[in-house]
Amino acid sequence: MTKITFARLSTITVEDIAAHMADPAVVPHMPLLNGTWDKQRSADFVAMKEARWAQDGLGHWAILEDDAYVGWGGFQREGHDWDFGLVLKPSAFGLGMKITAQALEFARCDMRIPSVTFLLPPTRTKLGALTRMGAEFEGEVTLDGALFRKYRLPTSTP
């Protein structure tokens, strides 16, 4: 049985994050990822994500499968919304729903998060899992010049 755990991004080496974010299978799904991804950019990225933890009390985690880094994701404040993002290494693409379910369980227990949004680039075409979870399409949004499809999933029951 695979064990999924969440840790702070700062516990992962910048080399591991740089290799992950430069992977040709990941790059097409990251419309805000411009330029070369190297150790310095990875260090800046981790610092930015850690600042979100300090600012909002929540942020993105490193995601571990049996203690091995398989990606990053979590919740980030976007205006009034808590957006859930998940960026996995290609070897872990099949873990997306398991990781998302575990993260959503966390969100359901956190009173600050009445709903979760998902901002997906147009390259993500297999969206049936989102609708099966109960997420509803809200429309398209543009962030920093990139187009995303926005879905929302309530985390509390009425």
C-alpha positions in Angstrom: 0.0 0.0 0.0 1.4 3.3 -1.1 1.7 5.9 1.7 1.2 9.5 0.7 2.5 12.2 3.0 2.9 16.0 2.9 6.0 17.9 3.9 7.3 21.4 3.5 8.8 22.2 0.2 11.9 23.4 1.9 12.7 19.8 2.9 13.3 18.9 -0.8 16.6 19.7 -2.6 16.5 22.5 -5.1 18.1 20.1 -7.6 15.1 17.7 -7.3 12.6 20.6 -7.8 14.6 22.0 -10.7 14.7 18.6 -12.4 11.0 18.1 -11.8 10.0 21.5 -13.2 12.2 21.2 -16.3 10.7 17.8 -17.2 9.4 17.9 -20.8 6.2 16.1 -19.7 5.4 18.7 -17.1 6.3 21.9 -18.9 3.3 21.9 -21.4 0.8 21.9 -18.5 2.5 24.9 -16.8 1.5 28.0 -18.8 3.0 30.3 -16.2 6.3 28.5 -16.3 8.5 30.8 -18.4 12.2 30.6 -19.0 14.8 28.2 -17.7 14.2 26.3 -14.5 17.4 26.0 -12.6 18.6 25.7 -9.0 18.3 29.5 -8.3 14.8 29.6 -9.7 13.9 26.6 -7.6 15.2 28.3 -4.5 13.2 31.4 -5.3 10.1 29.3 -5.9 10.5 27.5 -2.5 11.0 30.9 -0.8 7.9 32.3 -2.5 5.8 29.2 -1.4 7.2 29.4 2.2 6.2 33.1 2.3 2.6 32.0 1.5 2.7 29.8 4.6 3.8 32.8 6.7 1.2 35.1 5.1 -1.8 32.7 4.9 -1.0 29.9 7.4 -1.3 27.4 4.5 0.4 26.8 1.3 1.9 24.2 -1.0 3.5 21.0 0.3 6.1 18.6 -1.1 4.3 15.4 -1.8 6.0 12.2 -0.9 5.1 8.6 -1.9 6.7 6.3 0.6 9.1 9.1 1.7 10.2 9.8 -1.9 9.5 13.2 -3.6 6.8 12.8 -6.3 5.7 16.4 -6.7 4.2 19.5 -5.0 0.8 20.8 -4.4 -1.6 22.2 -2.0 -3.7 25.3 -1.3 -2.9 28.9 -2.2 -5.0 31.9 -1.5 -6.2 33.5 -4.8 -8.3 36.6 -3.8 -11.1 35.1 -1.7 -10.6 31.6 -3.0 -8.4 28.8 -1.9 -7.0 27.3 -5.1 -5.7 23.7 -5.1 -2.8 23.0 -7.4 -1.0 19.8 -8.0 2.2 19.3 -10.1 3.4 15.7 -10.1 6.5 14.0 -11.6 5.5 12.0 -14.7 6.2 8.8 -12.8 3.5 9.8 -10.3 0.8 11.0 -12.7 -1.4 8.0 -11.6 -1.5 9.2 -8.0 -3.3 12.5 -8.7 -6.8 11.4 -7.5 -5.4 9.7 -4.4 -3.4 12.8 -3.5 -6.3 15.2 -4.3 -8.7 13.1 -2.1 -6.2 13.3 0.8 -5.8 17.1 0.4 -9.5 17.6 0.1 -10.0 15.7 3.3 -7.6 18.2 4.9 -9.6 21.1 3.4 -12.9 19.7 4.7 -11.5 19.9 8.3 -10.2 23.4 7.9 -12.9 26.0 8.6 -11.1 28.6 6.5 -11.8 26.7 3.3 -15.5 26.7 2.4 -14.7 25.7 -1.1 -11.7 24.8 -3.2 -11.0 26.1 -6.7 -9.1 24.3 -9.5 -7.4 26.4 -12.2 -6.6 24.1 -15.1 -4.8 25.0 -18.3 -6.4 24.1 -21.6 -3.9 21.3 -22.1 -5.7 19.4 -19.3 -8.4 17.7 -21.3 -9.4 14.8 -19.0 -11.7 16.5 -16.5 -14.2 13.8 -15.7 -12.7 13.2 -12.3 -13.4 16.8 -11.3 -17.1 16.5 -12.2 -17.4 13.1 -10.5 -16.1 14.8 -7.3 -18.8 17.4 -7.6 -16.7 20.3 -8.9 -18.6 22.7 -11.1 -17.2 24.7 -14.0 -17.3 28.5 -13.3 -15.8 29.8 -16.5 -12.4 30.8 -18.0 -10.0 33.2 -16.3 -6.8 34.7 -17.3 -3.9 35.0 -14.9 -0.7 36.7 -16.0 -1.7 36.4 -19.6 -2.4 32.6 -19.4 -5.9 31.1 -19.9 -7.3 28.7 -17.2 -10.5 26.8 -16.7 -11.9 27.4 -13.3 -13.8 24.8 -11.3 -15.2 25.0 -7.8 -15.8 22.3 -5.2 -17.6 23.0 -1.9 -15.8 21.5 1.0 -18.6 21.7 3.6 -22.0 20.2 3.5 -25.0 22.6 3.7 
